[in-house]
Amino acid sequence: MSILGIGNKSSTKKIGTFINEFVKQESFGGILLFVAAIVAMVSANSPLLSDIYFSLWELKFGISIANYSFIRDVHFWVNDGLMALFFLMVGLEVKRELLVGELSSFQKAISPLFASVGGMLFPILIFLYCTWGSGNEQGFAIPMGTDTAFALGVLLLLGNRIPIKLKVFLVTLAIADDIGSILVIAIFYTNTISYFYLMLAILVTSVLFLFNRSGVKTLTVYFLGGIILWYFFHKSGIHATISGIALAFCIPIRSKINTTGFLEHLRLAVNVFYSSAPKQDTQQVLLTAKQNNALEIVAKAYDEVQSPLVRLEHYLHPLSAYFIMPIFALANAGVKIEQGFEFNEVFWGIALGLFVGKPLGIFVFTYILDFFGISRKPSNLTWMQILGVGLVAGIGFTMSILISNLAYKGVADQATLSVLLTSLAATIVSFVFFFIFAPKENIATTSVAPTKEII
């Protein structure tokens, strides 16, 4: 029995609607992210607000029980706490895409995946070329990432000049970029590892995975386990946000009941509700006890037919788009530009990596696949649109700033400023590019490739 009901026009329309809603939500989040970044920059450089702005992120809070205390500043709770929830959402998206989405088959995944490899490799090579021998090579991963929300915000402003297939290509490419950035953070930006706490983290992950396999669908269980997992990852020396990815792959995707079971519950509830209604032709003021029980059956069935993974992703999307990412931008985009600010090799390595390396790598690798017949570029998309996606992918805001903070201390401001200015330049250039090369007649299509069944 197929849970998704794939293959008919109704299901295809639902998938198209889901993608459109996802894009709109992410797009508006990108606009909010941009506003938060501007507020941070203005506050950091304002004579009246600067001290207040920087002092705010140094405030400390946490928990203290008996002789144990875990007190950290606000900046830590944003970058290591809230961003763990952001990584949880990213992990859920990745898992869903791998199982039932654009990454679920080789044929569908190869084009954006290969493009993302080029979009990561070229910026790294450019950055290393600019910084080689300077002692600042450790920031090589900064220009790797693509900020999905920011990029989709640009496409939102372009309206019906952008076909839905181009948006799907960008989202899939950005998810692949996130996977690469996550692996790089876990491997290259980890300090001294405590293997004791790492083993505890692995143990908790294993227990949560066993819960999944044994049919535990209650999200509260996984949330509590995730808090413990976050703490163990933090104590292990590995960046605590990785706990969000680990937790995401433990969240079950299958629902408690399938569509047949759900329909049986509905049929039973409707029969009970109907048979319990008053027989006389009078207006019923209150429901009977049996009717209330029938409604409880419907409510329970409603919860049980939903995928826990999709339900959690649905909760986290607005939280991430409208709160976590804007707060992250507010906390990290405030760079104080003082006289004598140095535009050094780190600044130029990031700027050229994002602005030149990203579009060049995505375009070249997509062209190579198409030229050798390994995988054709997405149908109905032109090469100019692929190049335009590469320009939009040069907006590397969130992941790039996070890696900047992990890679550097002394030159972190130069790195952050480079990310901000380059992302702004990529936004303007890509907007103008699409405005010129994507005519308004290019109405978006909602056709989406069928998704494979989950049994």
C-alpha positions as CSV (number, residue, x, y, z in Angstrom):
1,M,0.0,0.0,0.0
2,S,1.5,3.3,-1.0
3,I,1.4,6.0,1.7
4,L,1.9,8.8,-0.8
5,G,-0.4,7.7,-3.5
6,I,2.1,8.5,-6.2
7,G,1.5,8.4,-9.9
8,N,-1.8,10.2,-10.3
9,K,-2.6,13.8,-11.1
10,S,-3.9,14.5,-7.6
11,S,-0.7,13.4,-5.8
12,T,1.5,15.2,-8.3
13,K,-0.5,18.4,-7.7
14,K,0.0,17.9,-3.9
15,I,3.7,17.5,-4.3
16,G,3.9,20.6,-6.5
17,T,1.9,22.6,-3.9
18,F,4.2,21.4,-1.1
19,I,7.3,22.6,-3.0
20,N,5.7,25.9,-3.8
21,E,4.8,26.4,-0.1
22,F,8.3,25.4,1.0
23,V,9.8,27.9,-1.5
24,K,7.6,30.7,-0.4
25,Q,8.3,30.1,3.3
26,E,12.1,29.8,2.7
27,S,12.0,32.9,0.4
28,F,10.3,35.1,3.0
29,G,12.8,33.8,5.6
30,G,15.6,35.0,3.3
31,I,14.2,38.5,3.2
32,L,13.9,38.5,7.0
33,L,17.5,37.2,7.2
34,F,18.6,40.1,5.0
35,V,16.9,42.7,7.2
36,A,18.4,41.1,10.4
37,A,21.9,41.3,8.8
38,I,21.4,45.0,8.0
39,V,20.2,45.8,11.5
40,A,23.3,44.0,12.9
41,M,25.7,46.0,10.7
42,V,24.0,49.3,11.6
43,S,23.9,48.5,15.3
44,A,27.6,47.4,15.4
45,N,28.7,50.6,13.7
46,S,26.4,53.0,15.5
47,P,28.0,55.2,18.2
48,L,24.7,54.9,20.2
49,L,24.0,51.2,19.8
50,S,27.5,49.6,19.3
51,D,28.2,49.0,23.0
52,I,24.7,47.7,23.7
53,Y,24.9,45.4,20.6
54,F,28.2,43.7,21.5
55,S,27.3,43.6,25.3
56,L,24.0,41.8,24.5
57,W,25.7,38.7,23.1
58,E,28.1,38.5,26.0
59,L,25.3,38.2,28.6
60,K,25.5,34.8,30.3
61,F,22.8,32.4,31.3
62,G,22.3,28.6,31.8
63,I,21.5,26.1,34.5
64,S,23.1,25.5,37.9
65,I,22.2,22.5,40.0
66,A,24.1,21.9,43.3
67,N,27.8,21.8,42.4
68,Y,27.1,21.5,38.6
69,S,26.7,24.6,36.4
70,F,26.5,25.1,32.6
71,I,26.6,28.8,32.0
72,R,27.4,30.2,28.6
73,D,27.0,33.6,26.8
74,V,24.1,34.4,24.5
75,H,26.4,34.1,21.4
76,F,27.1,30.4,22.4
77,W,23.5,29.6,22.8
78,V,22.7,31.1,19.4
79,N,25.6,29.4,17.5
80,D,25.6,26.1,19.3
81,G,22.1,25.8,20.6
82,L,19.7,27.4,18.2
83,M,21.8,26.3,15.2
84,A,21.6,22.7,16.4
85,L,17.8,23.0,15.7
86,F,18.6,24.5,12.3
87,F,20.9,21.5,11.6
88,L,18.1,19.2,12.7
89,M,15.8,20.8,10.1
90,V,18.5,20.5,7.5
91,G,19.0,16.8,8.4
92,L,15.3,16.1,8.1
93,E,15.3,17.7,4.7
94,V,18.3,15.6,3.6
95,K,16.8,12.4,4.9
96,R,13.4,13.1,3.2
97,E,15.2,14.0,-0.1
98,L,17.3,10.8,0.1
99,L,14.3,8.6,0.7
100,V,11.4,10.1,-1.3
101,G,12.7,13.3,-2.9
102,E,15.1,14.7,-5.5
103,L,18.0,12.6,-4.1
104,S,16.1,9.3,-3.9
105,S,17.4,7.9,-7.2
106,F,20.7,8.2,-9.1
107,Q,19.0,9.6,-12.2
108,K,17.3,12.4,-10.3
109,A,20.2,13.2,-8.0
110,I,23.2,13.1,-10.2
111,S,22.8,16.5,-11.9
112,P,22.3,18.7,-8.9
113,L,24.8,16.6,-6.8
114,F,27.5,16.8,-9.4
115,A,26.8,20.5,-9.8
116,S,27.1,21.0,-6.1
117,V,30.5,19.2,-6.1
118,G,31.7,21.7,-8.7
119,G,30.2,24.5,-6.6
120,M,32.2,23.4,-3.6
121,L,35.5,22.4,-5.3
122,F,36.0,25.6,-7.4
123,P,35.5,28.0,-4.4
124,I,37.9,25.9,-2.3
125,L,40.6,25.9,-4.9
126,I,40.2,29.7,-5.4
127,F,40.4,30.3,-1.7
128,L,43.5,28.2,-1.3
129,Y,45.1,29.9,-4.2
130,C,44.5,33.3,-2.6
131,T,45.6,32.3,0.9
132,W,48.4,29.8,0.3
133,G,51.4,30.5,2.5
134,S,49.6,33.1,4.5
135,G,48.7,30.8,7.4
136,N,45.0,31.4,6.9
137,E,44.3,28.3,4.7
138,Q,42.1,26.8,7.4
139,G,39.1,28.9,6.2
140,F,39.0,27.0,2.9
141,A,35.4,25.8,3.5
142,I,33.9,29.3,4.1
143,P,32.9,29.8,0.4
144,M,31.5,26.3,0.0
145,G,27.9,26.8,1.3
146,T,24.8,28.2,-0.3
147,D,22.2,29.9,1.9
148,T,18.9,28.4,0.7
149,A,16.7,31.0,2.4
150,F,18.6,33.9,1.0
151,A,18.9,32.5,-2.5
152,L,15.2,31.6,-2.6
153,G,14.4,35.2,-1.4
154,V,16.1,36.5,-4.5
155,L,14.1,34.1,-6.7
156,L,10.9,35.2,-4.9
157,L,11.5,38.8,-5.9
158,L,11.8,37.7,-9.6
159,G,8.3,36.2,-9.5
160,N,7.1,34.2,-12.6
161,R,10.4,34.8,-14.4
162,I,11.7,31.7,-12.5
163,P,10.3,28.3,-13.3
164,I,9.6,25.9,-10.4
165,K,12.1,23.4,-11.8
166,L,14.9,25.9,-11.4
167,K,13.9,26.5,-7.8
168,V,13.8,22.7,-7.2
169,F,17.3,22.4,-8.8
170,L,18.6,25.2,-6.5
171,V,17.0,23.6,-3.4
172,T,18.5,20.2,-4.2
173,L,21.9,21.7,-4.9
174,A,21.8,23.7,-1.7
175,I,20.9,20.6,0.3
176,A,23.9,18.8,-1.2
177,D,26.0,21.8,-0.3
178,D,24.8,21.6,3.3
179,I,25.8,17.9,3.4
180,G,29.3,18.9,2.3
181,S,29.5,21.7,4.8
182,I,28.3,19.4,7.6
183,L,31.0,16.8,6.8
184,V,33.7,19.5,6.6
185,I,32.7,20.9,10.0
186,A,32.7,17.5,11.6
187,I,36.1,16.5,10.1
188,F,38.1,19.7,9.9
189,Y,36.7,22.1,12.5
190,T,36.9,19.9,15.6
191,N,39.3,20.6,18.4
192,T,40.7,18.0,20.8
193,I,38.2,15.1,20.9
194,S,37.1,13.5,24.1
195,Y,36.5,9.9,23.0
196,F,34.6,9.2,26.2
197,Y,31.9,11.7,25.4
198,L,32.0,10.8,21.8
199,M,31.3,7.1,22.7
200,L,28.4,8.3,24.9
201,A,27.1,10.3,21.9
202,I,27.3,7.3,19.7
203,L,25.6,5.2,22.3
204,V,22.7,7.7,22.6
205,T,22.4,7.8,18.8
206,S,22.3,4.0,18.7
207,V,19.5,3.9,21.3
208,L,17.4,6.5,19.4
209,F,18.0,4.5,16.2
210,L,16.7,1.3,18.0
211,F,13.7,3.3,19.1
212,N,13.0,4.1,15.5
213,R,13.4,0.4,14.4
214,S,11.2,-0.8,17.2
215,G,8.3,1.5,16.1
216,V,8.5,4.3,18.6
217,K,6.9,7.3,16.9
218,T,6.5,9.8,19.8
219,L,8.6,12.8,19.0
220,T,9.0,13.8,22.7
221,V,11.2,10.7,23.2
222,Y,13.5,11.8,20.4
223,F,13.5,15.4,21.6
224,L,14.6,14.4,25.1
225,G,17.3,12.1,23.6
226,G,18.4,14.9,21.3
227,I,19.1,17.2,24.3
228,I,21.3,14.5,25.8
229,L,22.9,13.9,22.5
230,W,23.6,17.7,22.1
231,Y,25.4,17.8,25.5
232,F,27.6,14.8,24.7
233,F,28.6,16.1,21.3
234,H,29.5,19.5,22.9
235,K,31.6,17.8,25.6
236,S,33.3,15.6,23.0
237,G,34.8,18.6,21.3
238,I,32.8,18.1,18.1
239,H,30.7,21.1,17.2
240,A,27.4,20.6,19.0
241,T,25.3,21.4,15.9
242,I,26.3,18.0,14.5
243,S,23.9,16.5,17.0
244,G,21.0,17.9,15.0
245,I,22.1,15.9,12.0
246,A,22.6,12.7,14.0
247,L,19.1,13.1,15.6
248,A,17.5,13.8,12.2
249,F,18.5,10.4,10.9
250,C,17.0,8.8,13.9
251,I,13.5,10.4,13.4
252,P,11.1,7.8,11.8
253,I,9.7,8.7,8.4
254,R,7.0,6.0,8.5
255,S,3.7,6.8,10.2
256,K,2.0,4.6,12.8
257,I,-0.9,3.6,10.4
258,N,-1.1,3.6,6.6
259,T,-3.8,5.2,4.6
260,T,-6.0,2.1,4.7
261,G,-5.9,2.1,8.5
262,F,-6.6,5.8,8.6
263,L,-9.7,5.4,6.3
264,E,-10.9,2.6,8.6
265,H,-10.7,4.8,11.6
266,L,-12.5,7.5,9.8
267,R,-15.3,5.1,8.7
268,L,-15.7,3.8,12.2
269,A,-15.8,7.4,13.7
270,V,-18.3,8.6,11.1
271,N,-20.6,5.6,11.7
272,V,-20.4,6.2,15.5
273,F,-21.0,9.9,15.1
274,Y,-23.9,9.4,12.8
275,S,-25.6,6.7,14.8
276,S,-25.3,8.7,18.0
277,A,-27.0,11.8,16.6
278,P,-30.5,12.6,17.9
279,K,-33.2,11.0,15.8
280,Q,-35.7,13.8,16.2
281,D,-35.5,16.9,13.9
282,T,-34.2,19.2,16.6
283,Q,-31.0,21.3,16.8
284,Q,-28.3,19.5,18.8
285,V,-26.7,21.9,21.3
286,L,-24.1,19.5,22.8
287,L,-22.4,16.5,21.4
288,T,-23.1,13.1,23.0
289,A,-20.4,11.1,24.8
290,K,-20.2,8.7,21.8
291,Q,-19.8,11.6,19.4
292,N,-16.9,13.0,21.5
293,N,-15.3,9.6,21.5
294,A,-15.7,9.5,17.7
295,L,-13.9,12.8,17.4
296,E,-11.1,11.6,19.6
297,I,-10.7,8.6,17.3
298,V,-10.4,11.0,14.3
299,A,-7.8,13.2,16.2
300,K,-5.7,10.2,17.1
301,A,-5.9,8.8,13.6
302,Y,-4.9,12.2,12.3
303,D,-1.7,12.2,14.4
304,E,-0.9,8.5,13.6
305,V,-1.2,8.8,9.8
306,Q,1.3,11.6,9.6
307,S,5.0,10.9,9.2
308,P,6.8,12.0,12.4
309,L,9.7,13.3,10.2
310,V,7.4,15.4,8.0
311,R,5.5,16.6,11.1
312,L,8.7,17.7,12.9
313,E,10.0,19.3,9.7
314,H,6.7,21.2,9.4
315,Y,7.1,22.6,12.9
316,L,10.8,23.5,12.5
317,H,10.5,25.3,9.1
318,P,8.7,28.5,10.4
319,L,10.9,28.4,13.6
320,S,14.0,28.3,11.5
321,A,12.9,30.8,8.9
322,Y,11.4,33.4,11.1
323,F,13.4,33.1,14.3
324,I,16.6,31.0,14.4
325,M,18.2,32.2,11.2
326,P,17.3,35.9,11.7
327,I,18.7,35.7,15.3
328,F,21.8,34.0,14.0
329,A,22.3,36.9,11.5
330,L,21.7,39.4,14.2
331,A,24.3,37.8,16.4
332,N,27.0,37.2,13.8
333,A,26.6,39.9,11.0
334,G,27.5,42.8,13.2
335,V,31.0,43.6,12.0
336,K,32.5,46.9,13.3
337,I,34.2,48.6,10.3
338,E,37.0,50.7,11.7
339,Q,39.6,52.8,10.0
340,G,42.5,50.7,8.8
341,F,40.3,47.6,8.2
342,E,42.4,45.2,6.2
343,F,41.0,43.7,3.0
344,N,43.5,40.8,3.1
345,E,43.9,37.5,1.3
346,V,41.1,35.9,3.4
347,F,38.7,38.6,2.3
348,W,39.5,38.1,-1.4
349,G,39.7,34.3,-1.2
350,I,36.1,34.2,0.2
351,A,34.8,36.9,-2.2
352,L,36.3,35.3,-5.4
353,G,35.4,31.8,-4.2
354,L,31.7,32.7,-3.7
355,F,31.3,35.2,-6.6
356,V,33.4,33.5,-9.2
357,G,34.0,29.9,-8.0
358,K,30.4,29.0,-7.2
359,P,28.8,29.9,-10.6
360,L,31.7,28.6,-12.6
361,G,31.9,25.3,-10.7
362,I,28.1,24.7,-11.0
363,F,28.0,25.6,-14.6
364,V,31.1,23.6,-15.7
365,F,30.2,20.4,-13.8
366,T,26.6,20.5,-15.1
367,Y,27.9,21.0,-18.6
368,I,30.4,18.1,-18.3
369,L,27.6,15.7,-17.3
370,D,25.5,16.9,-20.2
371,F,28.3,16.8,-22.7
372,F,29.3,13.2,-22.0
373,G,25.6,12.1,-21.8
374,I,25.9,11.0,-18.1
375,S,22.9,13.1,-17.1
376,R,21.1,15.8,-19.1
377,K,20.5,19.1,-17.5
378,P,16.9,19.5,-16.2
379,S,14.5,19.7,-19.0
380,N,13.1,23.1,-20.1
381,L,16.0,24.9,-18.4
382,T,18.4,26.9,-20.4
383,W,22.2,27.1,-19.9
384,M,21.7,30.8,-19.0
385,Q,19.4,29.8,-16.2
386,I,21.9,27.2,-14.9
387,L,24.5,30.0,-14.9
388,G,22.0,32.2,-13.1
389,V,21.5,29.5,-10.4
390,G,25.2,29.5,-10.0
391,L,25.2,33.2,-9.3
392,V,22.4,32.9,-6.8
393,A,24.3,30.0,-5.1
394,G,27.1,32.5,-4.4
395,I,25.0,33.8,-1.6
396,G,26.7,31.8,1.2
397,F,25.5,33.7,4.2
398,T,24.5,31.3,7.1
399,M,26.8,28.4,6.7
400,S,29.7,30.6,5.6
401,I,29.5,32.8,8.6
402,L,29.3,29.8,10.9
403,I,32.4,28.2,9.4
404,S,34.1,31.6,9.6
405,N,33.6,31.6,13.4
406,L,34.9,28.1,13.6
407,A,38.0,28.7,11.4
408,Y,39.2,32.0,12.6
409,K,39.6,34.2,15.7
410,G,41.9,37.1,14.7
411,V,40.6,37.6,11.1
412,A,37.0,36.5,11.7
413,D,35.7,40.0,11.0
414,Q,37.4,40.2,7.6
415,A,35.9,36.8,6.8
416,T,32.4,37.8,7.9
417,L,32.6,41.1,6.1
418,S,33.7,39.3,2.9
419,V,30.7,36.9,3.2
420,L,28.3,39.8,3.8
421,L,29.5,42.0,0.9
422,T,29.9,39.1,-1.5
423,S,26.4,37.8,-0.7
424,L,25.1,41.3,-1.3
425,A,26.9,41.5,-4.6
426,A,25.7,38.1,-5.7
427,T,22.2,39.1,-4.8
428,I,22.3,42.2,-6.9
429,V,24.1,40.6,-9.9
430,S,21.9,37.5,-10.0
431,F,18.7,39.7,-9.7
432,V,19.9,41.8,-12.7
433,F,21.0,38.7,-14.6
434,F,17.6,37.0,-14.3
435,F,15.8,40.2,-15.0
436,I,17.7,40.5,-18.3
437,F,17.8,36.8,-19.4
438,A,14.6,35.4,-17.9
439,P,11.7,37.1,-19.7
440,K,8.3,37.5,-17.9
441,E,6.6,35.1,-20.3
442,N,8.6,32.3,-18.7
443,I,5.7,31.2,-16.5
444,A,6.6,28.8,-13.7
445,T,5.5,25.3,-14.2
446,T,4.5,23.0,-11.3
447,S,5.3,19.8,-13.0
448,V,7.3,17.5,-10.6
449,A,8.8,14.1,-11.3
450,P,6.8,11.3,-9.6
451,T,8.2,10.1,-6.3
452,K,8.9,6.5,-5.7
453,E,6.6,4.6,-3.4
454,I,7.2,3.8,0.2
455,I,5.8,0.5,1.3
